[in-house]
Amino acid sequence: MSSIRVPFLDLQREYSEYGNKLVKKVQTALASGRFILDEETAAFEGEFSTYIGTNYSIGVNSGSDALYLAMQAIGVEGHEVIIPSHTFISTADAVVRNGGIPVFVDVDPETYTIDPEAVAEHVNNETAAIVPVHLYGQPADVDPILEIAEEHDAAVVEDASQAHGSTYRGDPVGSLGDIACFSLYPTKNLGAYGDAGIVVTDDDDLAERVSMAREYGASEKYRYEFVGVNSRLDEIQAAMLRYKLTRLDELNERRREVAASYDDLLDGVSTPTVEDDRTHVYHLYVVETDDREEFRSYLDNHGVQTLVHYPTPVHEQPAYEGVGKRGDLSVTERVADRIVSLPMHPWCREEEIARVADVVAGFDDA
Ligand SMILES: *Cc1c(COP(=O)(O)O)cnc(C)c1O
């Protein structure tokens, strides 16, 4: 067998492709002498709004803060918020940090995104918000959730941190609910060179509240309407993000090509179903296996790096012991034991994908 090593993600390849462009953007930002909430951030917010098709974008410090500030703007304190347990921890933290009660529901067994039927079972008059997470890059089934939310006067907050550029029934994620949150963490499909995040919405009032909340709750300099935080996207990151946004569709297309090659080459391996009414941007390429520990160590011994997103559902985390409410979480618990994420990024080479497929086949034969 060949001895090539296949990294899970290699951002040095991104830097080799267009790092010179990014450095120029940084130089311009540095030379401007202005570093917080100035021209670059405003321009990026405008361009991101155009890309998603919403009226407002508000750049913040991280995806976690985007979720926190969106929940604060909605006002979830003392109310229930329905979220999938099969997600990154921040989705739940944003609820609890705002004094809300997370209600953990199951995911659909085909797509691994929040199950609308489970949402329907748990919605009630206490529900302030429902959070579809567009997990792995595939939009959740949002339309039935919007209907349920409308009937109960609840807000829909999209967690689109893994799905920049994907669409549901023709519309971009981020434009589907009342407000949406994106992480711009370096490994995300649209990633900064440090921490960053963004909130998007069409709602004037929510936009205003998030804009104030990211700057200490200020409506104007030294006038504070409520207690906010300091959570701003900085000019240097915004300058780089503006360039990267122009490349996002092309890079997502390359991810889809990598996924198509995996689909071809991985025989009899189970992966989440991609529904016809959605486009997938493959933040992650996830497969299921019966014996994860053995599978991962076999791949590792053969030079293939893997990760797990995520090994322990939120409701089973120590931080969430006795916190919130729980529905039936049997799909979540089964999936969490079986999933493995294979190397996936726009710079994956054909020989690397072939190598991964060979090693996976070798494991099945062993
Ligand atoms: C990455 C991620 C977050 C958190 O974003 P940060 O920028 O790391 O704070 C939240 N939700 C999901 C689904 C994510 O993947």
The ligand as a Gaussian input file, in Angstrom:
#p B3LYP/6-31G(d) Opt

LIG

0 1
 C      -19.120000      25.931000      14.547000
 C      -20.512000      25.863000      15.031000
 C      -21.002000      26.751000      16.019000
 C      -20.126000      27.686000      16.795000
 O      -19.401000      28.579000      16.085000
 P      -18.067000      29.241000      16.701000
 O      -17.717000      30.253000      15.671000
 O      -17.044000      28.153000      16.813000
 O      -18.415000      29.843000      18.006000
 C      -22.347000      26.679000      16.341000
 N      -23.160000      25.781000      15.768000
 C      -22.716000      24.897000      14.851000
 C      -23.680000      23.914000      14.257000
 C      -21.378000      24.893000      14.465000
 O      -20.944000      23.992000      13.581000

